[in-house]
Protein backbone atom coordinates (compact mmCIF):
# COMPACT_ATOMS: atom_id res chain seq x y z
CA UNK A 1 0.00 0.00 0.00
CA UNK A 2 1.35 3.42 -0.92
CA UNK A 3 2.16 5.71 1.99
CA UNK A 4 0.85 9.17 1.21
CA UNK A 5 3.03 12.11 2.25
CA UNK A 6 2.00 13.85 5.44
CA UNK A 7 1.34 17.58 5.59
CA UNK A 8 4.69 19.25 6.17
CA UNK A 9 6.64 16.18 5.03
CA UNK A 10 8.72 18.07 2.46
CA UNK A 11 11.02 20.60 4.08
CA UNK A 12 13.30 23.11 2.35
CA UNK A 13 15.93 25.16 4.15
CA UNK A 14 17.72 28.13 2.62
CA UNK A 15 21.51 28.24 2.51
CA UNK A 16 22.75 31.82 2.27
CA UNK A 17 26.10 33.60 1.99
CA UNK A 18 27.90 34.01 5.31
CA UNK A 19 25.54 31.75 7.22
CA UNK A 20 26.41 30.00 10.45
CA UNK A 21 26.31 26.23 9.96
CA UNK A 22 24.55 25.88 13.31
CA UNK A 23 21.10 27.14 12.31
CA UNK A 24 21.10 25.08 9.12
CA UNK A 25 22.48 22.14 11.09
CA UNK A 26 19.49 22.34 13.46
CA UNK A 27 17.12 21.88 10.55
CA UNK A 28 19.23 19.09 9.05
CA UNK A 29 19.45 17.23 12.36
CA UNK A 30 15.72 17.33 13.05
CA UNK A 31 14.26 16.92 9.56
CA UNK A 32 17.09 15.51 7.44
CA UNK A 33 18.28 12.42 9.29
CA UNK A 34 16.37 9.24 8.46
CA UNK A 35 14.57 7.87 11.50
CA UNK A 36 13.22 4.41 10.57
CA UNK A 37 13.10 3.44 14.25
CA UNK A 38 10.18 5.85 14.77
CA UNK A 39 8.01 3.92 12.30
CA UNK A 40 6.29 6.99 10.86
CA UNK A 41 6.75 8.59 7.41
CA UNK A 42 9.57 11.06 7.98
CA UNK A 43 10.41 14.34 6.30
CA UNK A 44 12.22 14.81 3.02
CA UNK A 45 14.72 17.66 3.42
CA UNK A 46 16.19 19.75 0.62
CA UNK A 47 18.91 22.35 1.13
CA UNK A 48 18.35 25.16 -1.35
CA UNK A 49 20.21 28.31 -2.36
CA UNK A 50 19.12 31.39 -4.25
CA UNK A 51 21.27 30.08 -7.09
CA UNK A 52 22.41 26.45 -7.30
CA UNK A 53 26.11 26.06 -6.64
CA UNK A 54 28.56 26.80 -3.81
CA UNK A 55 27.49 28.98 -0.88
CA UNK A 56 30.20 30.38 1.38
CA UNK A 57 29.65 29.92 5.11
CA UNK A 58 31.40 31.18 8.23
CA UNK A 59 34.90 29.76 8.64
CA UNK A 60 35.98 29.87 5.02
CA UNK A 61 34.13 26.73 3.99
CA UNK A 62 31.32 26.35 1.47
CA UNK A 63 28.31 24.14 0.96
CA UNK A 64 27.15 23.15 -2.50
CA UNK A 65 23.46 22.97 -3.28
CA UNK A 66 21.99 21.64 -6.49
CA UNK A 67 18.61 23.17 -5.67
CA UNK A 68 17.41 26.73 -6.17
CA UNK A 69 14.42 28.86 -5.26
CA UNK A 70 12.02 26.87 -7.42
CA UNK A 71 12.49 23.81 -5.21
CA UNK A 72 12.52 26.04 -2.13
CA UNK A 73 9.09 27.51 -2.90
CA UNK A 74 7.63 24.10 -3.73
CA UNK A 75 8.17 22.58 -0.27
CA UNK A 76 5.42 22.14 2.28
CA UNK A 77 7.57 23.61 5.07
CA UNK A 78 9.94 26.43 4.09
CA UNK A 79 12.64 27.47 6.58
CA UNK A 80 14.81 30.60 6.48
CA UNK A 81 17.55 30.14 9.14
CA UNK A 82 18.93 33.66 8.79
CA UNK A 83 19.91 36.45 6.42
CA UNK A 84 23.34 37.67 5.36
CA UNK A 85 22.78 41.21 6.64
CA UNK A 86 19.92 42.33 8.88
CA UNK A 87 20.39 45.89 7.57
CA UNK A 88 20.51 44.87 3.93
CA UNK A 89 17.76 44.12 1.45
CA UNK A 90 16.57 40.67 0.53
CA UNK A 91 16.68 39.84 -3.14
CA UNK A 92 13.46 40.22 -5.12
CA UNK A 93 13.84 36.56 -6.12
CA UNK A 94 13.82 35.36 -2.50
CA UNK A 95 10.87 37.58 -1.63
CA UNK A 96 8.94 36.22 -4.60
CA UNK A 97 9.76 32.63 -3.61
CA UNK A 98 8.55 33.17 -0.05
CA UNK A 99 5.32 34.76 -1.22
CA UNK A 100 4.75 31.95 -3.70
CA UNK A 101 5.34 29.30 -1.03
CA UNK A 102 2.90 31.07 1.29
CA UNK A 103 0.29 31.43 -1.44
CA UNK A 104 0.60 27.70 -2.15
CA UNK A 105 -0.16 26.86 1.48
CA UNK A 106 3.33 26.15 2.81
CA UNK A 107 4.32 26.63 6.41
CA UNK A 108 6.82 29.47 6.52
CA UNK A 109 9.41 29.31 9.31
CA UNK A 110 12.26 31.56 10.36
CA UNK A 111 15.11 31.07 12.80
CA UNK A 112 16.95 34.03 14.31
CA UNK A 113 17.51 36.78 11.69
CA UNK A 114 15.48 34.84 9.12
CA UNK A 115 12.51 36.87 10.36
CA UNK A 116 13.87 39.81 8.35
CA UNK A 117 13.31 37.86 5.12
CA UNK A 118 9.76 36.96 6.12
CA UNK A 119 9.10 40.57 7.06
CA UNK A 120 10.53 41.82 3.75
CA UNK A 121 8.10 39.53 1.96
CA UNK A 122 5.20 41.03 3.93
CA UNK A 123 4.42 37.70 5.59
CA UNK A 124 4.74 39.12 9.11
CA UNK A 125 2.54 42.17 8.60
CA UNK A 126 0.10 42.49 11.52
CA UNK A 127 1.39 39.21 12.98
CA UNK A 128 3.20 38.48 16.23
CA UNK A 129 6.79 37.50 15.49
CA UNK A 130 10.12 37.13 17.21
CA UNK A 131 13.81 37.12 16.39
CA UNK A 132 17.06 37.19 18.32
CA UNK A 133 16.73 39.76 21.09
CA UNK A 134 19.72 41.69 19.68
CA UNK A 135 17.83 42.26 16.42
CA UNK A 136 14.36 42.91 17.83
CA UNK A 137 14.53 46.71 17.90
CA UNK A 138 15.90 46.83 14.36
CA UNK A 139 13.17 44.49 13.10
CA UNK A 140 10.57 46.73 14.73
CA UNK A 141 12.04 49.88 13.18
CA UNK A 142 12.46 48.44 9.69
CA UNK A 143 9.07 46.73 9.59
CA UNK A 144 6.64 48.65 11.83
CA UNK A 145 3.68 46.50 10.81
CA UNK A 146 5.23 43.47 12.54
CA UNK A 147 4.16 42.91 16.15
CA UNK A 148 7.64 42.11 17.44
CA UNK A 149 7.92 40.22 20.71
CA UNK A 150 11.57 39.92 21.80
CA UNK A 151 10.81 38.07 25.03
CA UNK A 152 9.90 34.59 23.78
CA UNK A 153 11.67 31.56 22.32
CA UNK A 154 9.32 31.11 19.39
CA UNK A 155 5.88 32.07 18.12
CA UNK A 156 3.50 29.74 16.31
CA UNK A 157 1.01 31.86 14.37
CA UNK A 158 -0.45 29.02 12.37
CA UNK A 159 1.15 28.87 8.95
CA UNK A 160 3.89 31.38 9.85
CA UNK A 161 6.30 30.58 12.69
CA UNK A 162 9.29 32.53 13.97
CA UNK A 163 11.96 31.77 16.56
CA UNK A 164 14.67 33.56 18.46
CA UNK A 165 18.36 32.95 17.98
CA UNK A 166 20.30 29.73 17.65
CA UNK A 167 19.08 27.08 20.10
CA UNK A 168 15.53 28.49 20.10
CA UNK A 169 15.38 27.29 16.50
CA UNK A 170 15.81 23.78 17.81
CA UNK A 171 12.85 24.30 20.13
CA UNK A 172 10.76 25.47 17.19
CA UNK A 173 11.79 22.53 14.98
CA UNK A 174 10.80 20.11 17.72
CA UNK A 175 7.54 22.02 18.11
CA UNK A 176 6.85 21.36 14.41
CA UNK A 177 7.54 17.65 14.89
CA UNK A 178 5.16 17.72 17.84
CA UNK A 179 2.48 19.39 15.69
CA UNK A 180 2.92 16.85 12.90
CA UNK A 181 3.48 13.62 14.80
CA UNK A 182 2.50 14.18 18.43
CA UNK A 183 4.46 14.39 21.68
CA UNK A 184 5.66 10.77 21.72
CA UNK A 185 7.55 11.15 18.44
CA UNK A 186 8.85 14.63 19.35
CA UNK A 187 10.08 13.29 22.67
CA UNK A 188 11.84 10.40 20.92
CA UNK A 189 13.64 12.85 18.62
CA UNK A 190 14.59 14.98 21.62
CA UNK A 191 16.06 11.95 23.37
CA UNK A 192 18.22 11.22 20.35
CA UNK A 193 19.38 14.83 20.40
CA UNK A 194 19.98 14.59 24.17
CA UNK A 195 17.93 17.71 24.87
CA UNK A 196 14.78 18.43 26.88
CA UNK A 197 11.69 17.38 24.90
CA UNK A 198 9.82 20.65 25.19
CA UNK A 199 10.41 24.26 26.15
CA UNK A 200 7.39 26.51 26.18
CA UNK A 201 7.48 29.00 23.32
CA UNK A 202 6.64 31.83 25.69
CA UNK A 203 9.70 31.21 27.84
CA UNK A 204 12.16 34.10 28.07
CA UNK A 205 15.01 34.15 25.54
CA UNK A 206 17.63 34.51 28.24
CA UNK A 207 17.73 34.40 32.02
CA UNK A 208 20.22 35.60 34.58
CA UNK A 209 21.22 32.17 35.88
CA UNK A 210 20.27 29.26 33.63
CA UNK A 211 21.65 26.68 36.09
CA UNK A 212 20.80 26.98 39.78
CA UNK A 213 23.99 27.41 41.77
CA UNK A 214 23.20 28.62 45.28
CA UNK A 215 21.04 27.58 48.22
CA UNK A 216 18.01 29.57 47.13
CA UNK A 217 18.20 28.17 43.61
CA UNK A 218 18.47 24.69 45.07
CA UNK A 219 15.29 25.38 47.00
CA UNK A 220 13.60 26.44 43.78
CA UNK A 221 14.75 23.24 42.06
CA UNK A 222 13.48 21.05 44.90
CA UNK A 223 10.19 22.93 44.97
CA UNK A 224 9.71 22.45 41.21
CA UNK A 225 10.41 18.73 41.57
CA UNK A 226 7.87 18.50 44.39
CA UNK A 227 5.30 20.44 42.35
CA UNK A 228 5.67 18.06 39.41
CA UNK A 229 4.88 15.15 41.72
CA UNK A 230 1.82 16.96 43.07
CA UNK A 231 0.29 18.62 40.01
CA UNK A 232 -3.19 17.43 40.96
CA UNK A 233 -3.14 19.47 44.16
CA UNK A 234 -3.80 23.16 44.57
CA UNK A 235 -0.46 24.87 43.98
CA UNK A 236 -0.52 28.60 44.56
CA UNK A 237 2.48 30.87 44.69
CA UNK A 238 2.07 31.06 48.44
CA UNK A 239 2.09 27.26 48.79
CA UNK A 240 5.18 26.94 46.61
CA UNK A 241 6.91 29.76 48.44
CA UNK A 242 6.29 28.09 51.81
CA UNK A 243 7.68 24.86 50.39
CA UNK A 244 10.82 26.76 49.38
CA UNK A 245 10.97 28.52 52.79
CA UNK A 246 10.69 31.94 51.17
CA UNK A 247 8.28 34.82 51.13
CA UNK A 248 6.04 34.93 48.07
CA UNK A 249 7.83 38.01 46.74
CA UNK A 250 11.28 36.44 47.16
CA UNK A 251 10.09 33.19 45.61
CA UNK A 252 8.72 34.97 42.54
CA UNK A 253 11.99 36.83 42.06
CA UNK A 254 14.18 33.73 42.41
CA UNK A 255 11.87 31.57 40.30
CA UNK A 256 11.98 34.07 37.42
CA UNK A 257 15.77 34.30 37.70
CA UNK A 258 16.14 30.51 37.58
CA UNK A 259 13.58 29.69 34.89
CA UNK A 260 12.85 32.82 32.89
CA UNK A 261 9.13 32.53 33.56
CA UNK A 262 6.61 32.80 36.40
CA UNK A 263 5.46 29.92 38.64
CA UNK A 264 1.93 30.23 37.28
CA UNK A 265 2.98 30.01 33.64
CA UNK A 266 5.34 27.16 34.42
CA UNK A 267 2.62 25.22 36.24
CA UNK A 268 0.14 25.69 33.40
CA UNK A 269 2.69 24.41 30.89
CA UNK A 270 3.52 21.36 33.04
CA UNK A 271 -0.13 20.53 33.57
CA UNK A 272 -0.89 20.73 29.86
CA UNK A 273 2.17 18.60 29.15
CA UNK A 274 1.02 16.03 31.72
CA UNK A 275 -2.41 15.85 30.07
CA UNK A 276 -1.12 14.96 26.60
CA UNK A 277 -0.41 11.25 27.25
CA UNK A 278 -3.84 10.92 28.87
CA UNK A 279 -5.48 12.36 25.77
CA UNK A 280 -3.39 10.19 23.45
CA UNK A 281 -3.40 6.85 25.23
CA UNK A 282 -6.58 6.70 27.34
CA UNK A 283 -10.30 7.24 26.94
CA UNK A 284 -10.50 9.11 30.25
CA UNK A 285 -13.14 11.87 30.05
CA UNK A 286 -11.66 15.31 29.55
CA UNK A 287 -13.31 16.56 32.73
CA UNK A 288 -11.42 13.91 34.71
CA UNK A 289 -8.16 14.66 32.89
CA UNK A 290 -8.54 18.30 33.87
CA UNK A 291 -8.87 17.32 37.54
CA UNK A 292 -6.04 14.78 37.31
CA UNK A 293 -3.50 17.34 36.15
CA UNK A 294 -4.68 20.02 38.56
CA UNK A 295 -6.91 22.42 36.65
CA UNK A 296 -9.73 23.92 38.69
CA UNK A 297 -12.33 23.17 36.01
CA UNK A 298 -12.64 21.73 32.50
CA UNK A 299 -13.31 25.25 31.22
CA UNK A 300 -10.03 26.52 32.66
CA UNK A 301 -8.19 23.49 31.25
CA UNK A 302 -9.69 23.98 27.81
CA UNK A 303 -8.88 27.69 27.76
CA UNK A 304 -5.21 27.15 28.61
CA UNK A 305 -4.96 24.15 26.29
CA UNK A 306 -6.29 26.09 23.31
CA UNK A 307 -3.88 28.94 24.00
CA UNK A 308 -0.90 26.58 24.19
CA UNK A 309 -1.75 23.96 21.56
CA UNK A 310 -3.96 25.90 19.11
CA UNK A 311 -6.65 23.23 19.29
CA UNK A 312 -9.08 21.92 21.88
CA UNK A 313 -8.40 18.86 24.06
CA UNK A 314 -11.08 17.00 22.09
CA UNK A 315 -9.51 18.07 18.80
CA UNK A 316 -6.09 16.99 20.00
CA UNK A 317 -7.46 13.60 21.04
CA UNK A 318 -9.10 13.10 17.64
CA UNK A 319 -5.80 13.90 15.93
CA UNK A 320 -3.63 11.59 18.02
CA UNK A 321 -5.57 8.97 19.97
CA UNK A 322 -6.40 6.48 17.23
CA UNK A 323 -3.42 7.25 15.00
CA UNK A 324 -0.43 8.42 17.06
CA UNK A 325 1.45 9.39 13.94
CA UNK A 326 -1.48 11.38 12.61
CA UNK A 327 -0.97 14.89 11.43
CA UNK A 328 -1.89 17.87 13.54
CA UNK A 329 -3.54 20.69 11.63
CA UNK A 330 -4.67 23.33 14.11
CA UNK A 331 -7.96 25.00 13.22
CA UNK A 332 -7.79 28.72 12.42
CA UNK A 333 -10.19 29.55 15.24
CA UNK A 334 -10.45 26.82 17.88
CA UNK A 335 -13.95 26.32 19.12
CA UNK A 336 -16.41 23.82 20.50
N, C-alpha and C positions, 0 to 999 in steps of 0.2 A: 504494500500500500504506500502510495506517495505521501511523504510528509510535507505539508504545506508550510511555507515560511510564516513565522510569527510576525505580528506587527513590531517594528523596530529591529528586525533580525539583520537587516543590512545596515552597516555603520560605516560612515566615511569620516576620516579625520584629516584636517588640513595641515600639511607641512609648509612652513613659511621660512623665509630668509631670517637667519639670526635667532631661530627658536631654541629654547632649552629642550633637550631631549626628555626632560622629566615629565612635562605635561603630556607630550605625545606618548611617552612610555606608559603613563597611567592608562590611557585609552587602549593601548596595545595589550597591556597586561590583563585588563578586565574583559575586553571584547574580542581580542585577537587570538589568544591562546585557545587551542581546542580543549574541550572539557568533556570527553566522552563519559567520564565517571559520573557526571550529573544526570545523564540519561534524559536530557531534554534537547530539542533542537537549539543549537547555539548560534551566535552571531557570525556573520561574515563581514570581516573588517577589510576596508580598503584605505590605504594611505594615499592621499591625493595632493597635488601641488597646483598652483595656478597655471603652470606650464610643465608638462612632463619633462623629467630630466633631473639633474642633480640640484639639491637644495642645501645651501650651506647652513650649518648649525653652530652653536656655541662650542668653542674648543678647536676650531679649525678643521672639523670633519664635515662630511656631507652625507645626506641620504639621497637615494635615487628613487624617484617614483615614476612609474609608467602611466600613471593615471592623472587626468587633469580635472578641470572644473565640471566637465560634462558628467563624469562619473560621480563627482562630489555631490552635485545637485540631484542626482538620481537616487541617492540612498534614502532609507527610511528614517535613519537618525544621522544628523549632520553635526559634527563637532568642530568648533574652532577653538584650539587650545591657547591661542594668543595672537598678538599682532606684532609686526616688526617694530613699530613706533607708535606709541599711544598718542603722540601729537601729530602724526602724519595722517595722510588720507588713504583709505582703502581703495584698491583699484576698482574701476567701474565693472570689470569682469567678475570680481569676487562678490560685489554687491548684487549684481544681477543673478549670480548663481545662488546666493542665499535667498533672495526673493523668490526665485523659481522653486527652490526646494520647499520653502514655506507654502507657496501657492499649491504645490503638489501634495501637501499634507504631511511633510516630514516633520519630525521633532528637531528643533534647532537648539543646540547646546553650546554654551561657551564656558571656558575655563579661564580664570584670571583675566588678562587683558583682552581675551577674545570677545568680551562684551562690547568693546569699541567697534568691532566689525558688525556685530548684530545691530548696534545702535546706528551705525552709518547706513545700514540697509533699511532703517526705519522699523525694524522688527521689535524694538523695545519701546516704541512710542506709547506713552500712557500705561506702561506696564511696570510692575516692581521688578527690579533687577539688582544684581550685586556684581562686584569685581573685587580685586585685591584692595584692601583698605588704603594703600598708598595711592591708588589711582582713582578713588571714589570721587574726590572733589573735582578732578579734571573731567571725569565722565559726566558729572552733573553740569559743569560749565559748558562743555562742548555740545551736550545733547540735553537741553533743559526739559524736553518732554518725557525723559526717562525718570521714573520714580526710584532713584538710587537709594539703596539701603546698604550701608557699609558695615553693618554690625552683625551679619549672618554668614554662615558657611555656604549656603546655596539657597536658591529660590526656584521652586517648581511652579510655574505659571501655566501649566497645561502643556501646550505644544512648544513653548519656549522656556528653556531652563538656563540659569546662569549660576556660576559658582565663584567663590573667592579664589585666592591664589593657591597654587601648588597643591598641597595635600587635600584641600577642600574639593578639588576636582575629583579625587579618589572617592570622597564621600558621595559626590553627585553621581559618579558612574555606578557605584553600588546601589544608590537610590534608584537608578534606572533599571538595574537588574531586579531589584525588589519589585518595582512596578510591573515589569514584564513577566517575572517568574515566581514571585512570592518570596516571603522571608526565608524559607528553608534553603532555597537555592542561593539567595544573596548571602546568607550566613555561611554556606559552604564555600563560596568564593572568598569571603572574608577570611575564613580559616586558612585557606591556601595562601592568602596574601599575608597572613599572620598580623592581622589588624582587627580592631573592634568591628563587629558586624554592622553597627549603625550609630551614627552621630546625628542628632536632630539638626535639621537645616537651619533652625533659628538660633543655634548656639553661637556664641560670640566668636569672631575670627581669631582673636588672641586674648589671653588671660595673663594676669601677672605671674602666677606660679602654676604652671601646668601640672607639676608633680608635687603633691604634698610633702613638706619637708620638716615641719615643726610640730610641736605637741598639739596645737590647735587644729592644724591640718589633719593630723592623725585622728583627732576626735571627729572631724567632718567625715573622713573616710569610714570610720567605724559606724558612724550614724547612718551614712548612706547604705552600708552593707546591711545594717539592721532594718532600715526602711524597706529594702528590697525583699527581705524575708517576711515583712509584715504589711505588704501593700493593701491587703484587704481591710486593715484597720483604719480608723480615722488618724490621719497624719497631718497635723497642722504645723505651722512654723514654730509655734510655742512648744508643742510636743517634741519636735525634733531638736529644738534648742535645749530643752531640759535634758534630753538624751545625751547631747554633746556637752552638758554642763556649762552652758553659755546663756547670756541674755539673748532675747530674740534679735535685737539690733546687732549684737556682735556676731551671732550665728549667720544672719543674712549677709553681713559684710565678708566673713570668712568663706562662706559657701560660694558667693559670687567670685571671690578671688581664686578659689580652687577649681571651679567648674566652668566659669564664664556664663552662668545662667542663674536663675533664681530657684529656690527649693520647690516652689509651686510648679514652675514650668518643667523642672526635672521630673517631679513626681508624675505629672500628667503624661510625659513622654514614656516613662517606665511602665505606667499602667496600660497605656495603649499597646506598647510592645508586648507586655505580658498577655494581652487579650488575643493577639494574633494567632498563636497556636491553638487556642480554644475555638476560634472561628474556623480555622483550617481543618482541624482534626477531630472535632467533636460536634455533636448536634445539640449541645447545651443551649437553652434559650438565651437570647441576647440580654434579657433582663437579668438573668442569673450571672452571665459573664460580667456584666457591669458591676454587680455586687462583689463577685469573686476578686476582681482586680482593684476594688476600692473606690469606685465612683458612687457618689451619693444617690444617683438615680440613672435610669436608662437614658433620660433626656440629656443629662449632663454628659454621659459617656458618648452618646451619639454626636453631640455638638463638638466635643473635643476631637473625636475620631474623624469627623468630616473635615475639620480644620487641618488635621495632620496628614490624613491619607487621601483627601480629595474624593472620597466616596463614603457611603454609609457602611456601618457594620454588616448589614444585610447584603449590600452590593459586594463588599469584600468577600463575604462568605460564598456568594454565588460564583465569584470569579475563581476562588481557590479551593473550595472544599472538595468538590467532586473531581477536579482536574488540577492537582497542585502545580503543574507546569503551565496552567492556563494564562492567557495574557490579561493584563490589567489595563483597561482603558477607562480612566476616570471620566465621569460624566461632566459636561461643562458646568452644570449647576446642580450639585447634589440635592436630592430631595427624597421625600417619602420615608 
